[in-house]
């Protein structure tokens, strides 16, 4: 009698890098919060939301690295906002997977170099042979040229993530011409990964 052995093969987990457009992602959360609520009332844990994003992928995945690029308000222009951002960075870096890059704003207020740094980080991560995919968390259309270039490099697979209310953002177009994947984030995921500001930012 012939018997056929069957073996269940568990696919290897893919290594994922996540890249955050700091204030764009934080302020974007306002689009899914209820009336009268906003991001200023909360502290969003980037490690936890990264875990949520990774769990939405349709294949086994593990996080290898998380990078956030965020503008730092000039201390003379907006000292309170500067202090909040610095607290955020310290809080995020309690998670050993997270690297935070603060970009100094001019005294007149506008962010300096955030988009350029994000583009450079995206290209560096997409060329990192240890990563299978990179998820860019931004709704900024200015990132489109960097996304297109990263896709042409044919390195790590490029995906997007943003809040449900951020409908007008960049797109990934694959070499085949098909649209790439975007992970849409909902209010439930925000509240699962956020805590009241007074509880966490005292550090």
C-alpha positions in Angstrom: 0.0 0.0 0.0 1.4 3.3 -1.0 1.3 6.2 1.4 2.1 9.8 0.7 3.6 11.8 3.5 2.5 15.4 3.8 4.6 18.1 5.3 3.3 21.4 6.5 5.9 24.0 5.7 5.8 27.2 7.6 6.9 30.2 5.5 9.8 32.2 6.9 8.8 35.6 8.3 9.7 38.6 6.2 11.9 41.3 7.7 10.1 44.6 7.7 11.4 48.2 8.1 8.9 51.0 8.9 9.6 54.7 8.1 7.5 57.4 9.7 7.0 61.0 8.5 6.7 62.2 12.1 4.3 65.1 12.3 2.5 64.1 9.1 1.6 60.8 10.7 0.8 62.2 14.1 -1.4 65.0 12.8 -3.0 62.6 10.4 -4.4 60.7 13.3 -6.8 63.7 13.9 -8.7 62.5 10.8 -9.9 59.4 12.6 -10.5 60.7 16.1 -13.9 61.7 17.4 -15.3 65.2 17.7 -13.4 67.3 20.2 -10.5 64.8 20.4 -7.1 65.2 18.8 -3.5 63.9 18.9 -2.5 66.5 21.5 -4.6 64.6 24.1 -2.6 61.4 23.5 0.8 59.9 23.2 1.1 57.5 20.3 3.5 54.6 20.8 5.2 54.0 17.5 6.3 50.5 18.4 2.8 49.4 19.1 1.3 51.0 16.0 4.2 49.4 14.0 3.2 46.0 15.4 -0.4 46.7 14.3 0.7 47.7 10.7 2.9 44.6 10.5 0.0 42.3 11.6 -2.1 43.6 8.7 0.3 42.1 6.1 -0.9 39.0 4.4 2.3 37.0 5.1 4.3 36.3 8.3 6.4 39.4 9.2 8.7 40.6 11.9 9.9 44.1 12.5 13.7 44.6 12.0 13.9 48.4 12.3 11.7 51.5 12.8 12.8 55.0 11.8 10.9 58.2 12.4 12.0 61.6 11.0 10.4 64.5 12.8 10.8 68.3 12.7 12.0 70.0 15.8 10.5 73.5 16.4 13.1 76.2 17.0 13.3 76.8 20.8 12.9 80.5 20.4 9.9 80.2 18.0 7.8 77.6 19.9 9.5 76.4 23.1 6.4 74.3 24.2 6.2 72.5 20.9 9.9 71.9 21.0 9.7 70.4 24.5 6.8 68.1 23.5 8.7 66.8 20.5 11.8 66.1 22.5 9.6 64.3 25.1 8.1 62.2 22.2 11.5 61.2 21.0 12.7 60.1 24.4 9.5 58.2 24.9 9.7 56.4 21.5 13.3 55.5 22.0 12.4 53.4 25.0 11.6 50.8 22.3 15.1 49.6 21.1 13.7 49.1 17.6 13.1 52.8 17.1 15.6 55.3 15.7 14.4 59.0 15.9 15.9 61.6 13.6 15.1 65.2 14.7 15.4 67.9 12.0 15.9 71.4 13.3 13.3 74.0 12.1 14.4 77.5 11.3 13.5 80.3 13.7 10.7 81.3 11.3 9.0 78.0 11.8 9.0 75.9 8.5 10.5 72.5 8.6 14.0 72.2 7.2 15.0 69.1 5.4 12.4 66.6 6.7 11.2 65.6 3.2 14.8 65.2 2.0 15.8 63.1 5.0 12.7 60.9 4.5 13.6 60.4 0.9 17.2 59.5 1.8 16.0 57.1 4.5 13.5 55.5 2.2 16.2 54.8 -0.5 18.7 53.5 2.1 16.1 51.2 3.6 14.9 49.9 0.2 18.5 49.0 -0.6 19.0 47.2 2.7 19.4 43.6 1.7 18.4 42.5 5.2 14.9 43.9 4.6 12.1 42.2 2.5 9.7 45.2 2.7 9.7 48.8 3.7 6.4 50.5 4.9 6.4 54.3 4.5 3.9 55.9 6.9 3.1 59.2 5.3 0.4 61.0 3.4 2.7 63.6 2.0 2.6 63.8 -1.8 6.1 65.3 -1.8 7.3 61.7 -1.1 6.1 60.5 -4.5 9.5 61.0 -6.4 11.4 59.1 -3.7 8.8 56.3 -3.7 9.0 56.0 -7.5 12.8 55.8 -7.3 12.7 53.2 -4.5 10.4 51.0 -6.6 12.7 51.3 -9.6 15.6 50.1 -7.4 13.8 46.7 -7.2 15.2 46.2 -3.7 12.8 45.8 -0.7 9.1 45.8 -1.5 7.6 49.2 -0.9 4.3 49.6 0.9 2.4 52.5 2.5 0.5 53.1 5.7 -1.7 56.0 6.7 -4.9 56.8 8.6 -8.3 56.2 6.9 -9.0 59.9 6.7 -5.7 60.6 4.8 -7.1 59.7 1.4 -5.0 62.1 -0.7 -1.5 60.8 -0.5 1.3 59.3 -2.5 0.9 55.9 -4.3 3.1 53.0 -5.0 3.1 51.9 -8.7 4.8 48.5 -9.1 7.0 47.7 -12.2 4.0 45.7 -13.5 1.9 48.8 -13.5 -0.3 47.6 -10.7 -0.9 49.7 -7.6 1.0 48.7 -4.5 -0.5 48.1 -1.1 -1.6 50.7 1.5 -2.4 49.7 5.0 -5.3 51.8 6.2 -5.4 52.5 9.9 -8.6 52.9 11.9 -9.6 54.6 15.2 -9.6 51.3 17.0 -5.9 50.9 16.2 -5.1 54.4 17.3 -6.7 53.9 20.8 -5.1 50.5 21.1 -1.6 52.1 20.7 -2.1 55.5 22.5 -2.3 56.6 26.1 -3.4 59.8 27.7 -0.7 62.4 27.5 -0.5 63.2 31.2 0.2 59.5 31.9 3.2 59.1 29.7 5.1 62.3 28.8 6.4 63.1 32.2 9.7 61.4 31.4 
